[in-house]
């Protein structure tokens, strides 16, 4: 069906002049409102005001301008039903074949620090979503545009097909329109249901809870996956509507087989861990747990040290770097079996080395701000989640993400023995690694590398024993090592096992009712002990 009449009413004017000019050249009659109509007139594009089209003026400060039967009838009337055609003729309703609308900028408005409740309310679009829903419902007859990025494709199709748009394109645009309305309504619901009205009235500005009364999430499918965690499960990967820069969802796959469910989960664990370090670092992950983490003067040294922690577990693992991967590091990595390789960038030499290993999945994830974080960055700017979620039966748990970064000044030494400056740095390193290890977590470290990692055990003592066994199997000595525990020691037995393994220092949250007993055990065994006051459970 040839497009003969279009209604264009947009808040964001990006690309709208080009769209209108193209439609006019194709002989399409243009209808518009307010500022959009003025823009067209100022650029010598013929346009008819919607108020002239309906015979009803805009009113109530523009709140009512398109809510009229001639608009919605023109969008909703089915051209294939004689009774619709007859009714439209009886009441003088003319077809509207194309609608281009983007909505009042509610999301951008409420994101401003000085946004008032009145600002938010006045930026809730009524007529726009109503028209979009009407046009999208009647997609068989109407083309609906809700994003400037769609204009060029439709204009190209119109020019190529004698002023018509294919059925497939109309349906695709209808789906996009309903998605946009869902996103818009979700943003309004999330914002308004987070407002504490009494506090807002008292403060004279919006006071919002981090967790709204109704949580509406929007995720966009990236790809279907071959299967889920196991081959009998189905799966797909979705990203946030607006993914944070430097997050896994922004990854560019440069080569390799299709990512699996487990690849993506483990790649995220590796990337989140490695980007938390400053200076060249490497993290090797196997089954969601870091099995080797190290710092180095360059990527090669960081990888070599990380690999030494647990060469057996590193086989078939996920390897992530927070620095450019060069040829020397790539040559070393290529000697082992790796499922996924991640870095913010790769030299041509590094990529050439992995070209010969076509199955290796190589992901480039550019760090935020071109590799340099802004001062006092937000979680989003660091590519982190602000909120984490976990599904439970018929429900969901939400929490603020564990984005706490421990600083040297936050640490408190509670034993008679004081750690050396180098030991304090290793304790901070070990503590940072423990944050990404499944609880109960015990991490032995020394000289900027992991020496043994014990993860996911029901008993903290068992995690300690496993970490010590892994160090022994890798031929690494724990004498003089430092240890991080993600939670406090409930009894002294955990400290005794650490001391027996050769540790010299331990860092943990503290807070047990038996802290005095645990500290006394550390003094007795000649260990320095540092407490953080923060725990890092990871389930």
N, C-alpha and C positions, 0 to 999 in steps of 0.2 A: 504493500500500500504506500503510495507516494505521500511524503510529508509535505503538507501544504501550510500548516499553521504551527507555530512554536511559542511556548510561553517560557520566558527566561526571567528569573528573579533570583539573584545571587547576592550573598553577603560578601564572599570572597570573589573579587572581580578578575582574578588571574585567568587569562586566556579567553575571557568572555567576549571581548571586542572581536577577536579573530573568529570565534564561533559565530557571532551575529553577522559579521561581514560575509562569511561563507554561506550561511543560510540565506541571507538576502540575495546573494548572487545566484542561488539555486531557485529563487522565486518564492521563498517561504515567507509568509506573513508573520511578523514578530509582535508578540504581546509582552508587556513588561510592567514593572511597578517602580515607583519611587526613584531611588538613586540609580538603579540599573537603566531605567528608561531615559533618565537625564543623560547618562553616559552615552547612550546610543545617539540621542539627538545631537549632543555636542560633537559627535563624530560623523554626523550626516548619514546615520543609518535610520531608515524609516521604521517607526515603532508606534504601536497603539497602546495607550495606557489601559491597564486592566479595568480601571474604573469606567472608562469609555466603553470597553467591551461588555461589561456587566450592566452598565447603567446605574451603578451604585457606587458612591464615593468611598475612598479610604476614610477610616474614622478611628477614634479612640487612640490617637497617637500612633497610627499604623498597626494597631493590634488586629484590626479587621480590615482586610483588603482583598484577600483571595478566597475567603470563606463564603462562597456564593454558588448557587446551583449551576450557573452558566460556566463556571470554572470546573467544578467537580463533575458536572454532567458531561462537559466536553472531554474530560479525561476518562471518565468511567463508562461512557456509552459504548456498547458493543456494536461494531459496524455490521456484524453478521446476524444480528437478531432484528427482524422487522419491527417488533414492538418497541425496541430501543430507538430505532431510527425514526419511527412514527412519533414517539414521545418527544424526541429532541426537535423534530420539525414543528410539532405543535407549540412548543414553548420557546422556539427561537434559539435553541442551544446548538452552537457550532462545534465541530470536532476540534480538539487540540491534539495534534499528532506527536509532538515532541515537547518534553518538559525538561528544562535545565534549572535545577535548584540546588544550592548548598545552604546550609542552615546557619542561623545565628551562632556566633562562636562561643557557645556555652563553656566548652572545655577550656579554651584559652582564657576566658574571663575568670573562671573560678581558680585558675592556676596563678593568677596575679596576687601578690602579697596583700595589696590594698583593696581587694574585692570585698564589697559589702553584700549583704543578703539581697538588697534591692537590685544591685548590679546583676547578681546571679539570676534572680527571678525575671528581670527584663530581658535577659539573654536566653530565655527559654522560648524557642520558636514554636509556634502553633500552626500557622497557615502552611509553612514550608513542609513539615512532616506530613500534614494532612494531604497536600497535593502529591507528595512523593508516594505515599501509600496508594492513593487513587491511581496514579499512573502505573506504578509497579504491579498493582493487581490486574490492570488491564493491559498487560505487556503484549498480548497478541496484536493490539492495535496501536499502542503508544510506546515510544522510545523515551526512557527516563535517564537523565544524566545527573549524577550527584557529586561528581569530582572532576576538576579541570583536566586531570590526566586522561579522562575518557573522550574529551572533545575531538582530538585529532583522529582517532580511530573511526568515530562515527562520521565525521566530515569526509574522510577518505572513502568510506563505504557509500555514503550518499552520492558522491561524485562518480563513483565507479558503477553504481547500480541505478542510475536515472532517478535519484531522489528517494530511494528506498533503503531500509535497513533490514537485514536478514532476521529471520525468526530466532536463530541461534543467538545472535548478538542482542536482540531485544530481551530474550530470557536471561542472558548473562547480566545485562544491565539491571534487570528487575531484581535479581538475586542480590546484586551489589547494593541496590537501593534499600532493600529490606534489611540487609546487614548494617548499612549506615544508620538506619532508624533505630535498630536494636542497640547499636553502640551509643547513639545519642541519648536514648531513653535510659540506658544503663548508667551513663555518666550523671544524668540528672538525679536518678534514684540514689546512686551511691553518695552523691554530695548532700542532698537534702536529708537523707535518712541518717547521715553522720552528724548532723547539726544538733547540738544541745541547745534547745530553744531558750530555756531559762538563762543559761550562761551567756548565750548570744545577746539576749535582751539586756542583761546586766553589763556586759562588756562593751556593747555598742558596736560589735563586729562579730563575724561568724566564729564560733568556737566549735571545732569539729573533733569527733572521736576518730581514732585511727581505724576503727572497725565499725562500719556503718550498720544500721539496723537491717539492711538487706544488702548483701554483697552480690553484685552482678559483674561477672567477668566476661571478657571478650578475647578469644584466641583465634588465630588464623592458621588454617592448615598449611604446613610447609610441604609435607609429603606423607603418603601412605607408606607403611613399612611392611616388609615381607611377613613378619610375625612379631609377637611381643617378646616378653622375657623367655618364653618357651614356644616351641613351634606350633602348639595347639591354640595359642592365643593370638588374636588379631590386634593390630596396633597402628597408630598414626602419630606423627610429630606435629605439634602446634606451637606457634610462637605468640608472644604478647602482641596486641594490636600495635603498640609502639615499642619495639624491643630496645632495650638499653644498649648503647654503643659498647663494644667490647664484651658482649655476652655471647654465649654459644649460638643463640638464635640468629646472630648476624654473621655466622661463619660462612666462608666461601670455600667450597670443596674444589680443590685444584686437580685432584686425580683420585683414582681408586674405586673400589666396589661401593655399592650403595650402603649407606650407614644403616646399621640395625638398631633395634630398640636398646640393646645392651651397650652397643658402641656409643650411642648418644648419651646414655646415662653415665657411663664411665668417662666419656670425654668431658662432660660437664664437671664431674668431680675433679678431674685432673686440671682443667682450665681454671676453675674457681680457686684451687689451691695454689697453682703456680703464679697467678697474677697477684697474689697477696704479698709476694716477696719483692723487695727492692734489690737491684743488682741481678745479674744473670742467675737464673734458677732453672732447675729441671725437676719435674714430678712424674713419676711412673705409677700408674694406677692399674690395679687388677681387681676385678669384682668389687668396684666402688671404693676400695681402700687404697691409699698410697702405700706402695711397697718399697719405694725408694724416693727420697727427696734430698736435694743438695743445692748449695750455692757454689759458684765458681767465678773465676776471673773472666770466663767466657762460656759459651754454650757447651763446648767440648768438655771442659773440666767439670761443669755442673752435671752433665750427663754421665761422665765416667764415674763420678762419686756416687750419684744416685743409683746407678746400675750395680755397684758393688754391694749395696745393702742387701739385695735379695735377687741374684741373677735368675734363680729358678722361677720365682713368681713373675719376674719381668718378662718372661717368654710369653708372647701373645698379648702383651699389655698395651696400655694407652700411654703415649709419651707426650708431655706438654712442656714447652719452653715459654718463658716470658720475654725472650729476646730473639732477634733475628737468627735463624738457623743458617749457618754457613757451611761451606763444603766440608771442612774438617769434622764438624759435629755430625753432619749427614753421613759421612763415610763410616763413622763409628756406629751410629744408630743402624745403618743398613746391614750391619753384620748380625743383627738379631732379628727374630720374628716379631714384627710390630703390627698391631691391628690399625691403630689410628695415630697419626703424628700431627701435633698442633703447635703453631707458633704465630706470632703477630706478623711475621714476614719470612721470606726465604730468599737466599741469594740464587742467582741462576745456576751456580754450580751445585747447590743443594738440590734444586729441583731436577737437574739433569741426572743426579745419582739415583733419585727415586723413580725416574721415568722407567728405569729397567725393572722396577718392582711395581708393576701396574696395579696389583691388588691392594697396595697400601693406600689407605684413605688419608690424604693430606689435606688438612684444614688450615686456612689462613683466617685468623680472627684479629682484626686491627684493634689495638688498644685505644681506649677513649682519648680524645684530644690529641690524636696523632702520637700517642705514646707518653705524653706528659699530662698527668692529672692536674686539674685546677686546684688552687688552694681551697681547703675545706670543701672537698667535693661531696656531692650528695651520693647516696647509694646508686642512683640511676646513672650518674656520671661515671661511676666506677664500674659500670656494667654489672651491678649486683641487683638482686631482688630486694625490694623494701619489705615485702611480706612473703612468707613461705606458707605452703599449704600441704595438708595430708588428708587423703580420703579415709573416712571410717564408714561403717555401715550406715547408709542413708544420711550421711552428713559429711562435714568437712571441718578440719581443725585449721585455724589461721593463727599465725604468730608473726611478730616482727622478726625479720631475718637476723641471724647471728652475725652481725656485722661489727662486733666489738673488736677493736684493734688495741692490743696491749702495748703499753709504752714502758720503757725502763723505769720511769719515775713512779709507775703504778705498783711496782713489785715491793714486797715487804719480806725482809729476811727475818726468820723467827728462831733460828738456831744460833748457837755460840759461834760456829764456824761460818765465816763470811765467804761467799763465792768471789773468785777473782773477776776482773773486768771481762776477760775472755769467756769465762764460764757464764757470766750474766748474759752475754750475747748468744751463747749456745742455748741457754735456758729459754730465751725469747724465741729462738729459732725452733726449738723443740715444742714449745707451747703453741706456736703457730701451726706446726704440722699436726699436732694432736687435735686441733680444731676440725680437721678434715678426715679424721679417722673414726670409724664407727665405734661407739661405746660398747663395753668398757675399753678405753684406749690407753695404751702405754707405749711411749716412744723414747727409745734410747738414741742419743745424738752425741756428736763430737766433731769439732772443727768444721761446722757448717754442713754436716751431712747426717742422715739417719744411719744408725748402726743396727737397729732391730725394732720392728714394729709388731705390737700385739694388738689385735683388733677384735671387737665384736663378741667378747666372751662374757658369760654370765658372772664370772668372778674376776675381779681386778688382779688377784694373785695369778690366776691362770693366764691372763693377758701378759703379765710380766714374764712368766715362765716361757710362753710362746715367743715373745720378743727376744729373750735370751737365747733360746734354741735356734731361732733364725739367724742371729748374729754369729753363733758358733758354726752353723752350717755354712755361712758365707765366709768364714775365716776371719771374722772381725772381732777384735778385743773390746770388751766393755770396761776395762780398767780405766778409771778416771772419767768415765762418760757422765753425761747429764741425762736426766729423765724427766719427761712430762707425763702427767696423769690428768685426763680430762675432768676428773671429779676427785673429791677428797678421799683420803684413806680412812675407812671406818675403823680399822684396827691397825696395830703396829706390824702385823704379819706382812703387809705389803711393803713396808719400809725394809724389813729384814730380807725379803727376797731381792730387793733392789741392791742392798748392800752386798749380799752374797754374790750377786752377778758382777760386782765391781764398780757400781755407780759411785760418784763422788758428790753429786748435787741432784736435788729433785725440786720440781716446780709443780704445784697443784693448787686448787682453789682454796683449800682450808674450809673450816665451817663445820667439821664433825664434832659431835659431843665429846669425842675422845681426842680432840686436837692436842691437848697437853700430853697425853700418852704417846701420840705419834711423834710429836716434836722431841720428847724425851728419848724415844727410840732412835731418832736421827742423831741426836747428840751422843748417845751411847755408841752408835755405830760409826761415828765420825763423818756424817753426811751434812752438807749444807742444805738448808731447806728454805724455799721461797714460796710465799703464798700470793695468790692473785686476787682473791675475793670474787672471782668470776669462774663459772664452769662452762664447759663446752660439750654437753651431751649431744650426740648425733645418732639418731635412730632411723 
